Amino acid sequence: MFPNERVSKYFAMCEELLDFQGVAWWLIDLEDNPGLFYCNTTMCETFSLDPKLTAHSVAKTCPIAGDYNQNIAIRSTQLAQQIFNEYHQLRHGEIAEYNNRFPYYDQSKDETVYFSSRAKALVRDDNGNAVLLMGIIEPETVSSELFALAKTDGLTGLYNRREFDAQLELLIGLGGRNHHAVSMIMCDIDYFKSYNDSLGHYAGDDCLKHVSDGIKRVCSRSVNHVFRYGGEEFAILIMDDQINVGDLAESIRHEIHALNLHHPKSPSGSVTVSVGYASFAPELGMTGQRLIEKADMALYAAKQRGRNQVCSHDQVLTCVTSTLGISA
Ligand SMILES: Nc1nc2c(ncn2[C@@H]2O[C@H](COP(=O)(O)OP(=O)(O)OP(=O)(O)O)[C@@H](O)[C@H]2O)c(=O)[nH]1
């Protein structure tokens, strides 16, 4: 099926290692025939190649070396020339690999799709010339979908904890530079363990979705940094002096109560959340951990005060200082 052992071996290896959804890859054995390439089915589907053929013509159908390829040149002849040059530099051992981005014009759909493309020599001869080239081509839409998935919590569709950590540090850095306050609201579903225990884990999952939708609805009016912070905990990050964080926290508490989701083990009879919030003006070099601790203390106080409550970190401080008999 393949012209030699080398192609068979590397083809099998690529099949095993590179067959991710949406990822196209190709091989060219320059010693055997620089005019032919071998590729996976994704590459055939993406570039309208005949999947029944083992080898395809570089000159006629390949988007690898842009000079041949009208589908790239139609959008940018300069880029096509650059891709062509890099391809030849790679062949002659002048560069170790190339990494580019090209527009591919699909005439049948009259649409241009952008791809990222990387290639390197898997085998070289004693003079450093490439013998076997391998490349990976990936549509940018696939990358951006995967990128979005990596930031999202699968159950609720909210941003996940990893994204929370990234955004928090970003906002703290921005706040420090621009002298803006940064605020964080933390919400936790009340008596959620007994909700799960009495209605089951699937009902628990549904409840998490309803609550997260409710929080999203309230927050979409003013901010959109809503995260699933942990199991039944949600966080909202805000960097805008115009927003009254206390009002937003109260709107969230009210919205969830108003959903009127039956909770057989809650004293109120329905699902509620406790909410804590804190704000601070970060100074340069500060980390987000301090803000998390403050919001967490406020949430803890809201739980202690009977749940289905909103509490700010300032209220916690006032409470502590008056208990200790000192002025805040
Ligand atoms: N169904 C479901 N349950 C979850 C998920 N993540 C965490 N939990 C549950 O959430 C519950 C949290 O319980 P606790 O931390 O004891 O808190 P609680 O019962 O809400 O009590 P308070 O917060 O003090 O009102 C645990 O039983 C977890 O198993 C999830 O993704 N789905």
The ligand as a Tripos MOL2 file, in Angstrom:
@<TRIPOS>MOLECULE
LIG
   32    34     1     0     0
SMALL
NO_CHARGES

@<TRIPOS>ATOM
      1 N1        -25.5410   16.6030   42.8650 N.pl3     1 LIG1
      2 C1        -24.3510   17.1530   43.0530 C.ar      1 LIG1
      3 N2        -23.8980   17.3530   44.3050 N.ar      1 LIG1
      4 C2        -22.7000   17.9380   44.4860 C.ar      1 LIG1
      5 C3        -21.8990   18.3370   43.3880 C.ar      1 LIG1
      6 N3        -20.7590   18.8920   43.8940 N.ar      1 LIG1
      7 C4        -20.8520   18.8540   45.2420 C.ar      1 LIG1
      8 N4        -22.0220   18.2860   45.6090 N.ar      1 LIG1
      9 C5        -22.5300   18.0250   46.9680 C.3       1 LIG1
     10 O1        -22.7230   19.2230   47.6740 O.3       1 LIG1
     11 C6        -22.7850   18.9050   49.0560 C.3       1 LIG1
     12 C7        -22.1900   20.0150   49.8820 C.3       1 LIG1
     13 O2        -22.4170   19.7370   51.2180 O.3       1 LIG1
     14 P1        -21.8660   20.5960   52.4210 P.3       1 LIG1
     15 O3        -20.5340   21.1980   52.0600 O.co2     1 LIG1
     16 O4        -21.9300   19.7460   53.6410 O.co2     1 LIG1
     17 O5        -22.8260   21.8130   52.5400 O.3       1 LIG1
     18 P2        -24.3870   21.9490   52.7610 P.3       1 LIG1
     19 O6        -25.0890   20.6440   53.0260 O.co2     1 LIG1
     20 O7        -24.9180   22.7320   51.6090 O.co2     1 LIG1
     21 O8        -24.4750   22.7890   54.0830 O.3       1 LIG1
     22 P3        -24.3550   24.3580   54.2270 P.3       1 LIG1
     23 O9        -23.4910   24.8760   53.1300 O.co2     1 LIG1
     24 O10       -23.7060   24.5640   55.5680 O.co2     1 LIG1
     25 O11       -25.7350   24.9180   54.1760 O.co2     1 LIG1
     26 C8        -22.0600   17.5630   49.2410 C.3       1 LIG1
     27 O12       -22.9890   16.5770   49.6250 O.3       1 LIG1
     28 C9        -21.5440   17.2620   47.8270 C.3       1 LIG1
     29 O13       -21.6050   15.8690   47.5100 O.3       1 LIG1
     30 C10       -22.3720   18.0850   42.0760 C.ar      1 LIG1
     31 O14       -21.7440   18.3860   41.0430 O.2       1 LIG1
     32 N5        -23.6070   17.5020   41.9500 N.ar      1 LIG1
@<TRIPOS>BOND
     1     1     2 1
     2     2     3 ar
     3     2    32 ar
     4     3     4 ar
     5     4     5 ar
     6     4     8 ar
     7     5     6 ar
     8     5    30 ar
     9     6     7 ar
    10     7     8 ar
    11     8     9 1
    12     9    10 1
    13     9    28 1
    14    10    11 1
    15    11    12 1
    16    11    26 1
    17    12    13 1
    18    13    14 1
    19    14    15 2
    20    14    16 1
    21    14    17 1
    22    17    18 1
    23    18    19 2
    24    18    20 1
    25    18    21 1
    26    21    22 1
    27    22    23 2
    28    22    24 1
    29    22    25 1
    30    26    27 1
    31    26    28 1
    32    28    29 1
    33    30    31 2
    34    30    32 ar
@<TRIPOS>SUBSTRUCTURE
     1 LIG1         1 GROUP 0 **** ****
